[in-house]
Structure formats: C-alpha cells, structure tokens
Amino acid sequence: MKKIEISPKVIRLAVVFAVALFSAFILSSCYNSGSAKSIESEKLFTLEYGKFDNQLNLFNISSIGNINTYIAMRDGFFYIANGESSKIMEMNSYGDLLTLYFNKDKGLTSDFELSKDSIDSTRKAVVYPFNTLGVIAVDSHKTIYVVDSLPQEQQISGTDENLLYSQVILRFSSDGKILDYIGRQGVGGTPFPFIKKIYTTKNDDLVVVCITNNGLNIYWFNSAGQLLYVIPINDTELPNPFVSQSGEDFYITVDNVIPSADSNTLFIKIDYFGAYIDQDSKVQSGIDYANTLLYPFNVSTGVYGEPLKIPPYEEDVSDGFGKVTYTTSYEFIGVTDSGWMFFSIPVKDGYRLQIIQPGGQRILNRKIKVENDKLLYYTFSLSETGILSGLFAYSDKATVEWWRIDSLIENLTEG
C-alpha cells in the first residue's frame, strides 16, 4: 500500500504550472449557458411504494433526514440499494426483479425462494443481515459493492480526528454469494468514516471517497481487495492559481473526486469563491462564485496535472429594473471509459448537462426533462459508456429512466 503525501512543494509547482497555462484556457470563461438541445429519455419501468419484494420503501420520504436509496446500472441491468428497507434489487430494463438481497429481520419476506430444481431458475433471493445501506457500484464481473453501516457496538470513535468509523463495503458475487467485506486496510479491515461515493474502474479496481474533518480521504483497492493507495485531499493544501491575481481572499471547496477508468488518475473538481465586499460598508458580507477547475491527479506520483477550466452555468434573471446574471458551478457526476466528463445542474424543468471531451476540445450542452416541481428525490448513475440512468421518486410512485448519451458521444468521437 502506498500513501500519497501531497507536499507544499508539489502544490507550489502545480500552481505555478497552472498559472502559466491559465491564458491557454481563459477563453472558456467567456461562456454563456444559453439554450441547449433536449435529449429524450426512455422511460423503462415504474416502482410502486410498499414493503413487498419488488417495491420501494420510501413512505417517509418527506421526513427530515437523508434518503438512503441509490441506483447503479451495468450492461442494461439495474441495481437499487433501498436503505429504508435494507434490501438490494437487481432488475432488468423491463423492471423484472431478478435477484433480491434482503434482511428478513426487517419485516420483508420474499415471494420467491430459489432452489436448484425451481422452474423459475432466473430469480434468486439472498438473505443477509443488512443494517443501513448506502451507495452501490457494480464491476465488469457483476460483482456488487455496497456500503453498509456496522451495528453501533462495532463502530469505532477516532478520538484524535473526532471521526466515527462506522461503514464497510460488502461484496456479493454475480451468483448472489457474499464474498467478504472491505475496510480501510482491505478485505476484513477496520471501518471507514462516512463514505460519500464508491467507484469501480475498467480494471475492476475499487475507489472509495470518504469525508473527513480536513477534507477527503481516497482509498484505492485492486480487484482482490488489496489496498494500493491512500490519498488525503486536505482543504488547506488545495492548489489555487488565482490567489496571486488579487489581494482578495479565496475560499476553496472540492465538489467531487472521480477516478479515471483506465489509469491511476483521480479527477478532482475544485470550486473557487472570492470574498464579496459590500460597497457601502466596505465590509465582507459574503462570497461569490469565481471559477471551477478540474485537476487530474496522478496517484502514483502525487502530482497535480494541468487543470481544465469548467465553464459555469449562467442564468439571466429579471429583477424589475434590468437583468441580473447569476453564475454557479455544475456538479461533477462522472467520467466515461473514453474520458468524456459529465456535469449536471437542476433547472426549472429538468437538468442541464455539460459534457466535455477529454482535453476540453469540445463541450456539449444538453437538457433532460424531468418534472422537478413534483419530484421528491432523485439519484443518477452514469455507465462506463455514457448512458445516464436515473431513479426519480414522486409522491405516488418512482420511475427509472435512461438517456442514451453514449450514442451521441460515440458519433462525435468517430466524426
């Protein structure tokens, strides 16, 4: 296992390099969101609410607290981790339930129990004592990785860091067997702090993004569950090529960290905010969005590469006397095997997508329509080829849809 330490010297070199390159990509800041073509969705299937095996348990969706239901799509199969009912549903694109992983102690019983001589041999029911499920990912062998919380008596309090180590990652094989669990040191290791995201790469490596008091910790494992790298991303050590351009204070946040599909690279999206000074009092009264940079970070060397400036979303709003333009950052949601980077932001009647070719040579702006005024909860999943899938929860039902953006970027790449 290799722990990556990001030294101040490396950061200074990266910042100097970034400033030198800044003029090369500054033109992209003169970007106006404007209109975007719509991409039609394919509405695949509907899920009713309830406690039966093929239903979602989201009855408390309007209550205070996080919703623990997530979706992943792999090769046309959907995997839904429904934390509220402690179960995982594997379904095809028609909504047929193929495999149910469930905790029978949570009041759920399966309508089908598989036996070898069963006529309905394509369906399986797997019993496992889940606690509180989190995010889910699936690799090329259909191995399921899912975050689960440990019972309270097995959780560890880190007195030095003031962190609670409470989560592990369970692994299930494609035939429904529990393989093992992964902790911070690898298979059978100690629990993680809160896990924000998990990803699988083209080589079936597992990348775990954890939240700490100082920023993020990234754990990188190979397909056998062996720990390869630990990469701390501390808020105080982030590169800032803008700090020398003015005397103003800058505030920096990491939106998301996503691994490259086929190399030991992390893409780190950093948002920069400047101090807002009230013109009357000359006192700082807030912060304004300034810029977004996407940095490639080599986990083998611990060095930041050339940053790519990510154009913001701009919206013109009339205030009665004129027009005010509001600027904000997109959310970084994924990277395809071919390197296309996906960003999204909710808008009035759906979501605005910004899809950027590797190197930034081409930027696509598209829109997907969703009934946001009726939407209670949503979760997206981006496939390795560029298919965007979504689970959308409304008051009476949930729907699963996808957008075949893979065909769009494939045609552009070939062209």
C-alpha positions in Angstrom: 0.0 0.0 0.0 1.3 3.4 -0.9 0.2 6.5 1.0 0.3 9.6 -1.1 1.5 12.7 0.7 0.9 15.9 -1.2 3.8 18.2 -0.2 3.6 22.0 -0.3 6.5 22.0 -2.8 4.4 19.8 -5.2 1.4 22.1 -4.8 3.5 25.2 -5.5 4.9 23.6 -8.7 1.4 22.7 -9.8 0.1 26.2 -9.1 3.0 27.9 -11.0 2.3 25.5 -13.9 -1.4 26.2 -13.7 -0.9 30.0 -13.8 1.4 29.6 -16.8 -1.3 27.7 -18.6 -4.1 29.8 -17.5 -4.1 32.1 -20.6 -4.5 29.0 -22.8 -7.9 28.2 -21.4 -9.2 31.6 -20.1 -11.3 32.0 -23.2 -13.6 29.3 -21.9 -14.7 31.6 -19.1 -16.4 33.8 -21.6 -19.2 31.3 -21.9 -22.9 31.9 -21.8 -25.1 28.9 -21.0 -27.8 29.9 -23.5 -30.2 27.3 -24.8 -29.5 23.6 -25.0 -30.9 20.8 -27.1 -33.1 18.3 -25.3 -32.3 14.6 -25.1 -35.4 12.4 -24.9 -35.5 9.8 -22.2 -36.6 6.2 -22.4 -39.0 5.5 -19.5 -38.1 2.0 -18.6 -40.3 0.9 -15.6 -42.2 2.1 -12.6 -41.8 1.0 -9.0 -44.6 1.2 -6.5 -44.1 2.1 -2.9 -44.5 -0.6 -0.2 -42.8 -3.4 1.6 -43.1 -6.2 -0.9 -40.0 -7.5 -2.6 -40.5 -5.5 -5.9 -41.5 -2.3 -4.2 -39.5 0.7 -2.7 -40.0 1.6 0.9 -40.0 5.4 0.7 -43.0 6.2 2.8 -41.0 8.5 5.0 -39.6 10.4 2.0 -41.0 13.8 3.3 -39.4 13.4 6.8 -36.2 15.1 7.9 -33.0 13.2 7.2 -31.1 11.7 4.3 -32.7 9.3 1.8 -30.6 6.1 1.5 -31.7 4.8 -1.8 -29.2 4.6 -4.7 -29.1 3.2 -8.2 -26.3 1.7 -10.4 -26.6 0.4 -14.0 -24.3 -2.1 -15.7 -24.9 -3.7 -19.1 -28.6 -3.0 -19.0 -29.2 -4.3 -15.5 -30.2 -2.1 -12.7 -29.1 -2.4 -9.0 -31.1 -0.5 -6.5 -29.9 -0.3 -2.9 -33.0 0.6 -0.9 -31.6 1.5 2.5 -35.0 2.3 4.0 -36.0 -1.4 3.7 -32.5 -2.9 3.9 -32.5 -4.6 0.6 -30.9 -4.6 -2.9 -32.9 -5.3 -6.0 -31.3 -6.5 -9.2 -33.7 -5.8 -12.2 -33.6 -5.9 -15.9 -34.6 -3.0 -18.1 -38.2 -4.1 -18.1 -38.4 -3.9 -14.3 -38.5 -7.6 -13.7 -36.9 -8.5 -10.3 -34.1 -11.0 -10.9 -32.3 -11.1 -7.5 -33.4 -9.8 -4.1 -30.9 -9.3 -1.3 -32.8 -8.7 1.9 -32.7 -8.7 5.6 -35.6 -10.9 6.8 -35.4 -9.4 10.3 -36.6 -6.1 8.9 -40.1 -7.4 8.1 -39.5 -8.2 4.5 -40.2 -11.6 3.1 -39.5 -12.7 -0.5 -42.3 -14.1 -2.7 -39.8 -16.4 -4.3 -37.1 -18.7 -2.8 -34.8 -20.2 -5.4 -33.9 -23.8 -5.4 -31.8 -25.6 -8.0 -34.8 -27.5 -9.3 -37.0 -24.4 -9.4 -38.8 -23.8 -12.7 -38.2 -20.1 -12.2 -34.4 -20.5 -12.2 -33.6 -17.0 -13.3 -34.7 -15.5 -10.0 -32.8 -15.6 -6.7 -33.5 -14.5 -3.1 -30.5 -13.9 -0.9 -30.8 -13.3 2.9 -28.2 -11.0 4.5 -28.4 -9.0 7.8 -28.0 -5.5 6.3 -28.1 -2.5 8.6 -28.2 0.8 6.8 -27.3 0.6 3.2 -25.5 3.3 1.3 -24.1 3.9 -2.2 -23.7 1.0 -4.6 -21.4 0.1 -7.6 -21.0 -2.9 -9.9 -17.9 -4.0 -11.7 -17.5 -5.8 -15.1 -18.0 -9.2 -13.5 -21.3 -8.1 -12.0 -19.7 -8.1 -8.5 -21.8 -5.9 -6.3 -20.1 -3.4 -4.0 -22.5 -1.8 -1.5 -21.9 0.4 1.6 -23.4 -0.8 4.9 -23.2 0.6 8.4 -22.0 -1.6 11.2 -24.0 -2.1 14.4 -23.3 0.6 16.9 -21.3 -1.7 19.2 -18.8 -2.4 16.3 -18.3 1.3 15.4 -15.1 3.0 16.3 -14.7 6.6 17.6 -11.5 8.2 16.5 -10.6 10.5 19.4 -7.7 12.2 17.6 -9.6 13.0 14.4 -13.1 13.3 16.1 -14.4 10.9 13.4 -16.8 8.0 13.6 -15.6 4.9 11.7 -18.8 3.1 11.1 -19.1 1.8 7.5 -17.7 -1.1 5.4 -18.2 -2.2 1.8 -19.9 -5.6 1.2 -19.1 -7.6 -1.9 -21.5 -10.0 -3.5 -20.7 -12.2 -6.5 -22.8 -12.3 -9.6 -24.5 -15.5 -8.4 -25.6 -13.9 -5.1 -23.0 -15.2 -2.7 -21.4 -12.9 -0.1 -17.7 -12.8 -0.8 -16.3 -10.6 2.0 -16.2 -7.0 3.2 -13.7 -4.3 2.6 -12.4 -1.9 5.3 -9.7 0.7 5.3 -6.8 -1.8 5.1 -8.6 -4.0 2.6 -10.5 -7.3 3.0 -11.6 -7.6 6.6 -10.2 -4.2 7.5 -11.4 -1.7 10.1 -14.4 0.5 9.1 -14.3 3.7 7.1 -15.5 7.1 8.1 -18.6 8.3 6.2 -18.4 7.2 2.6 -19.5 9.8 0.0 -19.1 7.7 -3.2 -17.6 4.4 -4.4 -16.5 3.7 -8.0 -15.2 0.7 -10.0 -12.6 1.2 -12.8 -12.1 -0.5 -16.1 -9.7 -2.9 -14.3 -12.3 -3.6 -11.6 -10.4 -1.6 -9.0 -12.5 -0.1 -6.2 -12.1 3.6 -5.3 -13.7 4.8 -2.1 -14.2 8.5 -1.3 -14.6 9.3 2.4 -15.4 12.6 4.1 -13.0 13.7 7.0 -12.8 16.8 9.1 -9.9 18.1 6.9 -11.4 17.3 3.5 -11.5 13.9 1.8 -9.6 10.6 2.1 -9.5 8.4 -1.1 -8.8 4.6 -0.7 -7.8 2.7 -3.9 -8.1 -1.1 -3.9 -7.3 -3.6 -6.6 -9.9 -6.2 -7.7 -8.7 -8.6 -5.0 -9.5 -6.1 -2.3 -5.8 -5.2 -1.6 -5.2 -1.6 -0.6 -3.0 0.2 -3.2 -3.1 3.9 -2.3 -4.4 6.2 0.4 -4.7 9.8 -0.9 -5.6 12.5 1.6 -7.1 15.6 0.0 -6.9 18.3 2.6 -8.8 21.6 2.2 -5.7 23.6 3.3 -3.4 22.1 0.6 -5.5 22.5 -2.5 -3.9 24.3 -5.5 -5.1 27.9 -6.1 -3.7 29.6 -9.2 -5.9 32.6 -8.7 -4.5 33.7 -5.3 -1.7 35.8 -6.8 -4.1 37.7 -9.2 -5.6 39.9 -6.4 -5.4 40.7 -2.8 -8.8 39.2 -2.1 -9.3 36.1 -0.1 -10.3 32.9 -1.9 -12.4 30.1 -0.5 -11.9 26.7 -2.0 -14.1 23.6 -1.9 -13.8 20.1 -3.5 -17.1 19.2 -5.2 -16.3 15.7 -6.1 -13.4 13.2 -6.8 -13.9 10.6 -9.6 -11.3 8.1 -10.8 -10.3 7.7 -14.4 -11.5 4.5 -16.0 -8.2 3.2 -17.2 -5.3 4.9 -15.4 -4.2 5.7 -11.9 -5.7 9.1 -12.1 -8.2 11.0 -10.0 -10.2 13.9 -11.4 -10.6 16.5 -8.6 -13.2 19.2 -9.2 -12.4 22.3 -7.2 -14.7 25.4 -6.9 -13.2 28.8 -6.1 -15.1 31.6 -4.4 -14.0 35.2 -3.8 -14.9 37.5 -1.0 -17.9 39.7 -1.6 -17.3 43.2 -0.3 -20.3 45.4 0.4 -19.7 48.7 -1.4 -21.4 50.9 1.2 -19.8 49.4 4.4 -16.6 48.1 2.7 -17.0 45.0 4.8 -17.1 41.4 3.5 -20.7 40.3 3.6 -20.5 37.0 1.7 -18.7 35.1 -1.0 -19.2 35.0 -4.8 -18.6 32.1 -7.1 -15.4 32.7 -9.1 -14.1 29.7 -11.0 -14.1 25.9 -11.4 -11.0 23.9 -12.3 -10.8 20.2 -12.9 -7.4 18.8 -11.9 -6.1 15.3 -12.9 -4.1 13.9 -10.0 -1.6 11.1 -10.5 -2.0 8.7 -7.5 1.4 7.1 -8.3 3.4 10.3 -8.1 1.2 12.5 -6.0 1.4 15.3 -8.6 -1.4 17.5 -10.0 -1.5 17.8 -13.8 -2.8 20.6 -16.0 -6.2 21.9 -14.8 -9.1 22.3 -17.2 -11.4 25.2 -16.7 -15.0 24.1 -16.4 -17.5 26.7 -17.7 -20.1 27.7 -15.2 -23.9 27.7 -15.6 -25.3 31.1 -16.2 -28.9 32.2 -15.9 -30.3 35.6 -16.6 -33.0 36.8 -14.2 -35.1 40.0 -14.5 -35.3 42.0 -11.3 -37.8 44.5 -12.5 -35.3 47.2 -13.5 -32.9 45.2 -15.6 -31.3 41.8 -16.0 -29.1 40.1 -13.5 -26.9 37.2 -14.5 -26.4 34.5 -11.8 -23.4 32.2 -12.2 -22.9 28.9 -10.4 -21.0 25.7 -10.7 -22.2 22.4 -12.2 -22.0 19.2 -10.2 -19.4 16.7 -11.4 -21.2 13.4 -11.8 -19.0 11.0 -13.8 -16.3 10.1 -16.4 -16.8 7.5 -19.2 -14.3 4.9 -20.3 -13.5 7.1 -23.3 -12.8 10.1 -21.0 -15.9 12.2 -21.6 -16.7 14.2 -18.4 -20.3 14.7 -17.3 -21.6 17.6 -15.2 -25.2 18.5 -14.2 -27.3 21.1 -12.5 -31.0 21.2 -11.8 -33.0 23.8 -13.8 -36.7 24.7 -14.0 -38.0 21.8 -16.0 -35.2 19.2 -15.6 -31.5 19.1 -15.6 -28.9 20.8 -17.6 -25.9 18.6 -18.7 -22.5 19.8 -19.7 -20.5 17.1 -21.4 -16.8 17.8 -22.0 -14.5 15.9 -24.3 -11.1 14.8 -22.9 -8.8 17.8 -23.1 -11.7 20.2 -23.4 -11.7 20.4 -27.2 -15.5 20.0 -27.4 -18.2 21.0 -25.0 -21.8 19.7 -25.4 -24.7 21.3 -23.6 -27.9 19.2 -23.4 -31.0 19.2 -21.4 -33.1 16.3 -19.9 -36.7 17.0 -19.0 -37.9 15.9 -15.5 -40.9 17.1 -13.6 -38.9 18.9 -10.9 -42.0 20.6 -9.4 -43.3 17.1 -8.5 -40.0 15.4 -7.8 -39.3 14.4 -4.2 -36.0 12.6 -4.6 -33.6 11.5 -7.4 -30.4 9.7 -7.9 -28.3 9.4 -11.1 -25.9 6.7 -12.4 -23.5 7.1 -15.3 -22.4 4.0 -17.1 -18.9 3.4 -18.4 -20.1 4.0 -21.9 -22.1 7.2 -21.2 -25.6 6.0 -20.5 -27.2 8.3 -17.9 -29.8 6.5 -15.7 -32.0 8.0 -13.1 -34.3 6.9 -10.3 -37.0 9.6 -9.7 -39.3 9.4 -6.7 -42.7 11.2 -6.9 -45.5 11.2 -4.3 -47.3 8.2 -5.7 -44.5 6.1 -7.4 -40.9 6.0 -8.6 -39.7 5.7 -12.2 -36.5 4.5 -13.7 -35.4 6.2 -17.0 -32.2 6.5 -19.0 -30.7 8.7 -21.7 -28.6 7.1 -24.4 -25.9 9.8 -24.5 -23.4 7.0 -25.4 -24.7 7.1 -29.0 -24.2 10.9 -29.1 -20.6 10.9 -27.9 -19.7 7.8 -30.0 -20.8 9.5 -33.2 -18.9 12.6 -32.2 -15.7 10.7 -31.4 -15.9 8.8 -34.7 -16.5 12.0 -36.6 
